[in-house]
């Protein structure tokens, strides 16, 4: 049993993230859960402990294995508290960290990564630079990168255009040149639609009347109400 447990931890990987109630993170948690990938979340403080615990329970219902108080919050220990470390020891190594905050929160997130782990920054709600602790960079070879969908799509289009110009044995353009970008997108959406059909991926929607149009727009930006909404009808 012990060898089996070690083999499981070696094969599987864990994903860590901050800003876990964002739309990106909620989708990521559900997609990881559907694939059996453990997720650990760093949740910033709320206006009360009850609200924080409610949001933490919601994240666990989506599939999160662990929710900790973000290191950037007052009295927040992030992933360095005794309870968090004990839980992390029972999970596979953290190989990927999704950073949507920056600042002290990102430093704690990067510090949770195992050897060779990668932190991907896709947002900066704290309006502060993303950090990787010196020890994590030197001793654990932790690296950091960013993701911007617009840039990724443009780079992929450029690569695709170059591929289309590939000559077929010097006799002109290859007629069977495959659109890798279109193929990848179609495969991605097919998988997502399948997850929605199976109930593995869902996003809450709130219906509002036309006279609540302005409030709905503000709520979508997280400016009023209990949190963001993902759409309105």
Secondary structure as UniProt FT lines:
FT   HELIX           2..11
FT   STRAND          14..18
FT   TURN            20..21
FT   HELIX           23..34
FT   TURN            35..36
FT   STRAND          39..43
FT   HELIX           49..62
FT   STRAND          66..69
FT   TURN            71..72
FT   TURN            74..75
FT   HELIX           78..80
FT   HELIX           82..89
FT   STRAND          94..99
FT   HELIX           103..111
FT   TURN            115..116
FT   STRAND          118..121
FT   TURN            125..126
FT   HELIX           134..139
FT   STRAND          143..146
FT   HELIX           149..164
FT   TURN            169..170
FT   TURN            175..176
FT   HELIX           180..197
FT   TURN            198..199
FT   HELIX           210..212
FT   HELIX           213..220
FT   TURN            221..222
//
